[in-house]
């Protein structure tokens, strides 16, 4: 996230679709971009799974691949997908 609230993502391999790790990084960046917190740092709003996948498509990722990576991040406890909403999980800042 940039200071102005915009999202910047960079990967090598200009002109080609990012690999699995890069796709996972983009998914994490989207979740971070779309998650809001209050002044105490408590989460007040998170993106829907649909919004994460829509944003991934906007950024040029294949929707099916993004959905697979989102599911993998959930398996790794990086995110939690609960009732269609995506929450940062215990490993969010580590992986």
C-alpha positions in Angstrom: 0.0 0.0 0.0 1.2 3.4 -0.9 0.9 6.4 1.4 -1.9 7.7 -0.7 -3.9 4.5 -0.2 -3.3 3.1 -3.7 -1.9 -0.4 -4.3 1.4 -1.1 -6.0 2.5 -4.6 -7.0 5.7 -5.4 -8.7 7.1 -8.7 -10.0 9.8 -9.8 -12.4 9.0 -11.3 -15.8 7.5 -8.3 -17.5 4.8 -9.3 -20.0 4.0 -12.6 -18.5 1.5 -13.9 -16.0 2.9 -14.0 -12.5 3.6 -17.4 -11.0 1.9 -18.9 -7.9 4.0 -17.0 -5.4 3.5 -13.7 -7.1 -0.3 -14.5 -7.5 -0.4 -15.2 -3.7 1.4 -11.9 -3.0 -1.2 -10.0 -5.1 -4.0 -11.7 -3.3 -2.5 -10.7 0.1 -2.0 -7.2 -1.2 -5.7 -7.0 -2.2 -6.8 -8.3 1.2 -4.6 -5.7 2.9 -5.8 -2.9 0.6 -9.5 -3.8 1.2 -9.3 -4.4 5.0 -10.0 -1.4 7.2 -9.2 -1.0 10.9 -10.2 1.4 13.6 -7.9 3.6 15.6 -7.1 0.7 18.0 -6.0 -1.5 15.1 -9.1 -3.7 15.3 -10.5 -4.9 12.0 -13.8 -3.1 11.1 -14.3 -4.3 7.5 -12.9 -7.0 5.2 -13.4 -7.7 1.5 -15.7 -10.3 0.2 -14.2 -13.3 -1.6 -16.0 -11.9 -4.8 -14.3 -8.5 -4.3 -10.9 -10.1 -3.9 -11.3 -12.1 -7.1 -12.8 -9.2 -9.0 -9.8 -7.0 -8.0 -7.4 -9.8 -9.0 -9.0 -9.8 -12.4 -8.7 -6.0 -12.6 -5.0 -6.5 -12.0 -4.7 -9.0 -14.8 -4.8 -12.3 -13.0 -6.8 -15.3 -14.2 -9.8 -15.6 -11.9 -9.6 -19.4 -11.6 -5.9 -19.2 -10.6 -6.7 -16.4 -8.1 -9.4 -18.5 -6.6 -7.0 -21.4 -6.3 -4.3 -19.2 -4.6 -6.9 -17.7 -2.2 -7.9 -21.3 -1.2 -4.2 -22.2 -0.8 -3.6 -19.1 1.4 -6.6 -20.2 3.5 -5.0 -23.6 3.9 -1.7 -22.0 5.1 -3.6 -19.9 7.7 -2.7 -16.7 5.9 -6.3 -15.8 5.4 -9.6 -17.0 6.7 -12.6 -17.2 4.3 -15.7 -17.1 6.5 -19.2 -16.6 5.1 -17.8 -15.3 1.9 -15.6 -12.7 3.6 -11.8 -12.8 3.6 -10.0 -12.0 6.9 -6.2 -11.8 7.5 -5.2 -14.8 9.6 -2.3 -15.5 12.0 0.3 -16.0 9.3 -0.8 -13.0 7.2 2.2 -10.9 7.9 4.7 -13.7 7.9 4.1 -15.4 4.5 
